[in-house]
């Protein structure tokens, strides 16, 4: 089986790219909310920053879980092709690490108040 470079690279690094995008979104959103003064807005009686970052983390987590499933599928399906199995394993491993990082990224907005100044 022939593996094209760009799709394979994006598949292998997909979980990390999703995590990085979510990381960037969460911190930029919190910074803009604090700087522009809309961090005190509430959605369903909850502060807006934890709500938005939690929704973003859940969406990113769902996409990362899909990558984990795809990697596991490749790992199991290609019994004779060691390249496809290796790509599946690396996809599964990097996506699992990214999922743990996403969970850890989702915790601070839930535990720490937004825009607190010493």
C-alpha positions as MATLAB code, in Angstrom:
seq = 'XXXXXXXXXXXXXXXXXXXXXXXXXXXXXXXXXXXXXXXXXXXXXXXXXXXXXXXXXXXXXXXXXXXXXXXXXXXXXXXXXXXXXXXXXXXXXXXXXXXXXXXXXXXXXXXXXXXXXX';
ca = [
       0.000    0.000    0.000;
       1.277    3.440   -0.940;
       1.203    6.181    1.717;
       1.236    9.784    0.574;
       3.371   12.094    2.698;
       1.053   15.022    3.455;
      -2.110   13.081    4.381;
      -0.053   10.635    6.446;
       1.747   13.446    8.282;
      -1.534   15.223    9.010;
      -3.038   11.958   10.244;
      -0.117   11.232   12.557;
       0.059   14.772   13.946;
      -3.701   15.419   13.817;
      -4.300   14.967   17.547;
      -1.463   17.322   18.418;
      -2.703   19.888   15.880;
      -6.190   19.722   17.389;
      -4.748   20.178   20.881;
      -2.609   23.113   19.729;
      -5.584   24.793   18.067;
      -7.711   24.340   21.184;
      -4.871   25.638   23.383;
      -4.522   28.743   21.225;
      -8.281   29.306   21.123;
      -8.755   28.918   24.892;
      -6.048   31.370   25.887;
      -6.765   33.918   23.157;
     -10.484   33.828   23.967;
      -9.802   34.327   27.680;
      -7.371   37.173   26.977;
      -9.769   38.932   24.620;
     -12.687   38.447   27.024;
     -10.685   39.996   29.851;
      -9.285   42.817   27.724;
     -12.614   43.746   26.149;
     -14.590   43.396   29.366;
     -17.087   40.717   28.390;
     -15.664   38.078   30.725;
     -18.432   38.840   33.225;
     -21.143   37.716   30.806;
     -23.003   34.628   31.899;
     -24.480   31.749   29.900;
     -27.008   29.616   31.790;
     -25.852   31.380   34.958;
     -22.225   30.284   34.370;
     -19.297   32.560   33.426;
     -18.716   32.734   29.678;
     -15.027   31.790   29.646;
     -15.429   28.336   31.265;
     -18.515   27.627   29.152;
     -16.888   28.484   25.823;
     -13.577   26.786   26.607;
     -15.348   23.651   27.861;
     -17.444   23.444   24.683;
     -14.302   23.917   22.584;
     -12.494   21.222   24.596;
     -15.405   18.796   24.156;
     -15.438   19.349   20.392;
     -11.663   18.949   20.208;
     -11.917   15.823   22.372;
     -14.524   14.322   20.059;
     -12.302   14.942   17.029;
      -9.307   13.459   18.845;
     -11.302   10.378   19.822;
     -12.172    9.920   16.148;
      -8.458    9.999   15.333;
      -7.788    7.427   18.065;
     -10.472    5.169   16.594;
      -9.043    5.628   13.098;
      -5.534    4.797   14.331;
      -6.789    1.682   16.141;
      -8.676    0.636   13.022;
      -5.512    0.951   10.918;
      -3.521   -0.922   13.535;
      -5.944   -3.871   13.477;
      -6.956   -3.898    9.804;
      -3.621   -4.160    8.049;
      -2.335   -7.514    9.243;
       0.330   -7.844    6.541;
       1.380   -4.239    5.940;
       3.781   -3.102    8.651;
       3.830    0.492    7.373;
       0.077    0.895    7.785;
       0.204   -0.718   11.232;
       3.029    1.634   12.261;
       1.109    4.677   11.019;
      -1.951    3.456   12.914;
       0.058    2.946   16.102;
       1.711    6.369   15.937;
      -1.642    8.006   15.178;
      -3.229    6.227   18.119;
      -0.362    7.088   20.488;
      -0.034   10.779   19.588;
      -3.804   11.246   19.645;
      -4.055    9.583   23.063;
      -1.350   11.899   24.407;
      -3.194   14.859   22.880;
      -6.446   13.727   24.523;
      -4.760   13.732   27.938;
      -3.376   17.204   27.183;
      -6.875   18.384   26.187;
      -8.295   17.172   29.492;
      -5.556   18.978   31.392;
      -6.159   22.103   29.302;
      -9.872   22.089   30.131;
      -9.313   22.132   33.910;
      -7.864   25.638   34.597;
     -10.839   27.637   33.252;
     -13.117   25.526   35.461;
     -11.001   25.922   38.596;
      -9.538   29.443   38.374;
     -11.505   32.667   38.134;
     -11.118   34.683   34.971;
      -9.483   38.099   34.894;
      -8.323   37.944   38.515;
      -5.694   40.554   39.194;
      -3.412   40.433   42.222;
];
